[in-house]
């Protein structure tokens, strides 16, 4: 997918992220981290331990790969982790049967968001956060839980969900425009085109806030 380049472009290089620049240095760091903590590993995985219980055995292959990617990222093997994220995203069939696939993909994008924030790429974390959000809405809507989906689509729920992230990213001035873009897409079949949505979110965030808000406000009207 061409829009994967957005995630690559948003990330800083290993050296800029404070990683040791030599193979020996990276290996030493990973050994120290692993020796320090099985507890940190358990914390990093969090609810991912229970994906199979929540969504059924068909998600097991993706769950194992996602947990591995999260642990690799946590312990400094960022390039390998991002390659695993990429392969999961580009292989939707790996994410279980069609009924649970959107929520598993949502979990993947949410972990990508967390990984970007850990690297200090908070602005870059907004796009995977949006994709995680819309996939969750699709999941509950496709299950017929329309009341829950309608609640997720309200402006108030959207703002409650995204204001903390946009505040960390210093993008709060884009909140209204982002809300208008995402909620309008959720009302149409076009919203199911994740690649187009990711590109449009990136373009919106790259604009000055007044221009972004003005154009989206006119569209909403």
C-alpha positions in Angstrom: 0.0 0.0 0.0 1.4 3.3 -1.1 0.1 5.1 2.0 2.4 3.0 4.2 5.1 5.5 3.3 3.3 8.0 5.6 4.2 5.9 8.6 7.8 5.4 7.4 8.1 9.1 6.7 6.8 10.1 10.1 9.3 8.0 12.0 12.7 9.2 12.9 15.8 7.1 12.2 17.2 4.8 14.8 20.0 7.2 15.7 17.6 10.1 16.1 15.5 7.9 18.5 18.5 7.5 20.8 19.2 3.9 19.8 22.8 2.7 20.0 24.3 3.0 16.5 26.2 -0.3 16.5 24.9 -3.8 16.3 26.8 -4.7 19.5 25.3 -1.7 21.2 21.7 -2.6 20.2 22.2 -6.2 21.3 23.6 -5.1 24.6 20.6 -2.9 25.2 18.1 -5.6 24.3 19.9 -8.0 26.7 19.7 -5.5 29.5 16.0 -4.8 28.9 15.1 -8.5 28.6 17.1 -9.4 31.7 15.5 -6.5 33.6 11.9 -7.5 33.0 9.5 -10.1 32.1 7.1 -7.8 34.0 7.7 -5.0 31.5 7.0 -7.5 28.6 3.7 -8.4 30.2 2.8 -4.8 30.6 3.8 -4.0 27.0 1.5 -6.7 25.7 -1.4 -5.8 28.0 -4.8 -6.8 26.7 -3.2 -8.5 23.7 -2.7 -11.6 25.8 -6.4 -12.2 25.5 -7.2 -11.6 21.9 -7.9 -15.2 21.2 -10.3 -15.4 24.1 -12.1 -12.3 23.1 -12.4 -12.9 19.3 -11.9 -16.6 18.8 -9.2 -19.0 17.6 -9.2 -17.7 14.1 -7.3 -14.6 15.3 -4.5 -16.6 16.8 -1.9 -16.2 14.0 -2.3 -12.4 13.9 -2.3 -12.3 17.7 1.0 -14.1 18.0 2.5 -11.9 15.3 1.2 -8.7 16.9 2.5 -9.6 20.3 5.9 -10.3 18.8 6.0 -7.0 17.0 5.0 -5.1 20.2 7.8 -6.9 22.2 10.4 -6.3 19.5 9.5 -2.6 19.5 9.5 -2.4 23.3 13.0 -3.9 23.5 14.6 -1.8 20.8 14.3 -3.9 17.6 12.2 -1.2 16.0 13.0 -1.9 12.3 12.0 -5.5 12.8 8.8 -4.5 14.7 7.7 -2.1 11.9 8.3 -4.8 9.3 6.0 -7.1 11.3 3.4 -4.4 11.6 3.6 -3.8 7.8 3.2 -7.4 6.9 0.2 -7.8 9.2 -1.5 -4.7 7.7 -0.9 -5.8 4.2 -2.2 -9.4 4.9 -5.7 -8.9 6.1 -6.5 -12.6 5.7 -4.1 -13.2 8.6 -6.5 -11.3 11.0 -9.1 -14.0 11.4 -12.5 -14.6 9.8 -14.3 -11.6 8.3 -16.5 -10.9 11.3 -13.6 -10.2 13.6 -11.1 -8.9 11.1 -11.9 -5.2 11.5 -11.4 -5.3 15.3 -8.1 -7.2 15.0 -6.9 -4.6 12.4 -8.0 -1.9 14.8 -5.8 -3.5 17.5 -2.9 -3.5 15.1 -3.3 0.2 14.2 -3.7 1.1 17.9 -0.4 -0.6 18.7 1.2 1.2 15.8 -0.1 4.5 17.3 1.5 3.5 20.7 4.8 2.6 19.0 4.9 5.9 17.2 4.3 7.8 20.5 7.0 5.8 22.2 9.4 7.0 19.5 8.3 10.6 20.0 6.4 10.7 16.7 3.2 11.9 18.3 1.9 13.8 15.2 2.5 10.7 13.1 0.4 8.7 15.6 -2.8 10.5 14.7 -3.3 8.6 11.4 -3.2 5.1 12.8 -5.3 6.3 15.7 -8.0 7.4 13.2 -7.8 4.1 11.4 -8.1 2.2 14.6 -11.2 4.2 15.5 -13.0 3.8 12.2 -12.3 0.0 12.2 -13.8 -0.3 15.7 -16.9 1.6 14.5 -17.2 -0.8 11.5 -16.8 -3.8 13.7 -19.7 -2.9 16.0 -21.9 -1.7 13.2 -21.3 -4.9 11.2 -22.3 -7.0 14.2 -25.7 -5.1 14.3 -24.8 -3.1 17.4 -26.1 0.0 15.8 -26.7 1.9 19.1 -23.1 1.4 20.1 -21.9 2.4 16.7 -24.0 5.5 16.8 -22.5 6.5 20.1 -19.0 6.1 18.8 -19.9 8.3 15.8 -21.1 11.2 17.9 -19.0 14.4 17.9 -18.8 14.3 21.6 -17.4 10.8 21.7 -15.0 11.6 18.9 -13.6 14.6 20.7 -13.3 12.8 24.0 -11.3 10.1 22.2 -9.0 12.3 20.2 -8.5 15.4 22.2 -5.8 13.9 24.5 -3.8 12.6 21.5 -4.1 15.9 19.5 -3.1 17.8 22.6 0.1 15.7 22.9 0.7 16.2 19.2 0.0 20.0 19.5 -2.7 19.7 16.9 -5.8 20.6 18.9 -6.5 23.4 16.4 -7.2 20.6 13.8 -9.7 18.8 16.0 -12.9 20.2 14.4 -11.6 19.6 10.8 -10.5 16.0 11.7 -13.8 15.3 13.3 -15.7 16.6 10.3 -13.6 14.5 7.9 -13.8 11.2 9.8 -17.4 11.4 10.8 -18.5 12.3 7.3 -16.5 9.3 5.9 -18.2 7.0 8.4 -21.5 7.9 6.9 -20.5 6.8 3.4 -19.1 3.7 1.7 -16.0 5.8 0.9 -15.0 5.6 4.5 -14.2 1.9 4.0 -11.2 3.0 1.8 -8.6 3.1 4.5 -5.8 4.1 2.1 -7.7 7.1 0.9 -8.7 8.0 4.5 -5.1 7.8 5.7 -3.9 10.1 2.8 -6.7 12.6 3.5 -5.9 12.7 7.2 -2.2 13.3 6.5 -3.0 16.1 4.1 -5.4 17.7 6.6 -2.8 17.6 9.4 -0.2 19.1 7.1 -2.3 22.2 6.5 -2.3 25.3 8.7 -5.1 24.8 11.2 -7.1 27.8 10.0 -7.1 26.5 6.4 -7.9 23.0 7.4 -10.7 24.1 9.7 -12.1 26.5 7.1 -12.2 24.0 4.2 -13.7 21.2 6.3 -16.2 23.5 7.8 -17.4 24.5 4.4 -17.6 20.9 3.3 -19.7 20.0 6.4 -22.0 22.9 5.7 
